Amino acid sequence: MDILSNLLMPLLNLELLFLIGAGTFAGIYVGAIPGLSVTMAVSILISFTFSWEVYPALALMIGIYMGGVYGGSRTAILLNIPGAPSAIATALDGFPLAQQGRAGEAIGIVTVVSFIGGFIGIFALGAFAPLLSDFAIGFQPRDFMLLAIMGILLVGSLSGDSLVKGVFAGAFGIAIGAVGMDPLTIQDRFVFGIDELRGGISFVAVMIGLFGVSEALIQMHSIHSPAVRQRVAGIIPSWAKVRKHLPLGLQTSTIGTIVGALPGTGGDIAALMAYDHAKRVTRNPETPFGKGAVEGLVAPETANNAAVGGAFIPMMTLGIPGDAVTAIMIGALFIHGLNPGPMLMIEQPDMFWFIVGSLALANCFMLLFGLTGIRLFVKIVELPRTVLLPVIMVLSIVGAYAINNSLTDVYWMLGFGILGYFMRLYGYPLAPIILGVILSRLLDDNWRRAIISEREDFGAMMMGIFTSPLSLCLFLAVVMILVTNTPWWVRWRARKATGQTVAERQDHD
Amino acid sequence: MRNIVCGAIVALGLAAAPALAEYPERDIQGIIQWGAGGSTDTVSRSVTPHAEDILGAKVILQNVTGGVGAIGLNQAERADADGYTLLFGAENPLLYKVMGLGQKDYSDFVPINIIARGIPILVARPDAPFDTFPEMVEYITANPGEIRFGSTGPGGLPSVVTAMINEKTPLDVTAVPYDGDGPALTALQGGAIDVMPAVLGAALEPVRAGNLKAIAIFDTEGVEQLPDTPAITDTNPEFADILPWGPFFGIFVKAGTPDDVVAKLTDAYGQAAQNPDFLSMMDGRGFRMLSLTGTEAQDFLDTWQSQTAWILWDGEIAKNSPEDFDIPRP
């Protein structure tokens, strides 16, 4: 009974209901603008809500968080500019749909599957939090290293036509991620004595430049051609369509929840892994991946919203943040006189159920605000390019400046924008660069931690991998991904299933 | 001609007027050296609203992170010495010179308030084969190289505490570096490392829940939050000459800021640091309040720097000798 009353508290209290709704609404727009991140919004809210009671403060933050993670998909689909790193994969298939005049349909399905993913993450939080946090905390440095290697292998899925160019882009990203002071040894790397480089290159600046500015430059080629007319019918997806993608959505939501629950990894990695998973398991997409496959929208968007619930799992059970936003929320709890930690759930279970309830409510608001107003939103793409492109440039500059209130980031952003423009002209995919930047630190730090832990004995580290069930599973997954991508395996598969595939192919062609 | 002169005098008067107006007449910018959600951030954001009430102006806080806090410090140092840019920092800048991280430290600033000090604590994973500091030393001596100590990189609290321990009892342990005490304590709970010298506030909750085992409070006296954990000097009195020691948080303005502005800020933050809500938050997080100002604060900084810099130099962790920067040996 207590649980139920705390769970329903945000719904029955008008003030909380309003705050969650307003937070979600604001979050969608914060998330949609590249550079304005949820992390930033939540840290500003800490000062803003200082004098409030703890429940209303949390309600507002939770709304922003939920709405913001979803909002990143908006600009990814409409403008090919991911509003947040977790929406990079969404742009790969979302923008082609917008170019076909199906932006409304894409946003519609994204909204519904985000809701589903979000709900699964919240359900996992409510039902299995202690179990999942035990699992997540058991990840050793070597497991994070294997996870990062799995992530690096996603380059294959994000490369488009040329794997070589994809690998080059990925390696370039890893190099960018290595710039700055190494936190483990406080040695400068690729800093050249320049103070501004000590903090590293902000990967959000890289992302805004590569996607935002380069997109604006590319579109200048066709500045006078008329914009694509957007279809406004069929925005709310049919039940049949949702059901068709539900099995995939459930799988990718699970990926999202687990990756979200791991301390140090969040929705960005979850979304990319889910995209890769979708590409692997979807045998015959209606439209090929990269050209507007609905599966390519379902996977990342379920995963990044499921990661929200996931990130709260270690926060609520152990006081350990699951990602950058929950790290700030833990700070907020401290400021409000609470001591988030393992005892919080035992001493103040009402707080736990309140958060579960607020997340669920924010998720519903997200569906509501997401589905209304799409018609108006898709008009953005129909704006003449002479209006749209300057707006993109202004947003990119504001966004880059807002990361750290520093002009340095703006210069980086512009530099990467021009670089991205030329890379696109020469057919280099850009998503692997971001993948490299995101995973660079994860791989580098954890490889070193794993080997330092064994006193730099490689054999002992491998023994560790083979004797731990979790490490072994991850290791086998890495091996399997590698093997299944070799030409020998592909040929062997083809020979084995010749009859079947030929028949299937004829069906489709 | 007279009109022009009069006009010029009036104009001068108008131009001078803002300088005569009472500080603060606009928003103050606050630079926090460390990221959102961390200890420095929490302390800064908790004390500032109380100071705002007294100052009658907004203090707009932003986190400028990176380079072990050097990027935020340099940004505050580049601003005008007019009291409109505050630096919220921790102990790290006092080690920049010896660690080769930069040429600027708190000697380029004036302390407004040294708010509080953290208390170091040695924690171990709950199933570690020892319960007390002497038992730990005995185990490590019997099993050299087996025990993994968490660290946060050279110059961080764990590296200083480990160097202090090594100075008294050399131990053969493997130091595994993490990005900060949060991730290292997570790894400790997951069993990836065995022991971690941490700040009390960060370890308090997992210790209370039994997810971590408290070995010793690395201070001259125990703490009320963990009454059963002995102070290290109870079991090993030889540590008494280098303790108490601990990380701290302070608020600074650039050197050269007018005295009346410094006085006003010192008063506002001094009062804010006495606010009961703030005190209970600090107590809950396991910090010891200092609220040092003026020469007291400066003495504290000097002593801290000389003590720590030499420990790191003697422990072969520092890159540059403290002598090069005229830091006297304690």
Interface residues (C-beta under 8 A of the other chain):
Chain A: T39 V42 S43 I46 S47 F50 S51 I137 G138 F139 Q140 P141 G180 M181 P183 L184 T185 I186 D195 E196 R198 G199 G200 P263 G264 P314 L318 G319 I320 P321 A327 I328 M329 I330 G331 F334 I335 G337 N339 P340 G341 P342 M343 L344 I346 N404 N405 S406 D445 R448 R449 I452 S453 R455
Chain B: G35 A36 G37 G38 D41 T42 R45 S46 T48 P49 L61 Q62 N63 V64 T65 G66 G67 V68 A70 I71 N74 M99 L101 G102 G145 R148 G153 P154 G155 T174 A175 V176 P177 Y178 D179 G182 P183 L185 T186 A187 Q189 G190 G191 A192 I193 L204 E205 P206 R208 A209 G210 N211 D277 S280 M281 G284 R285
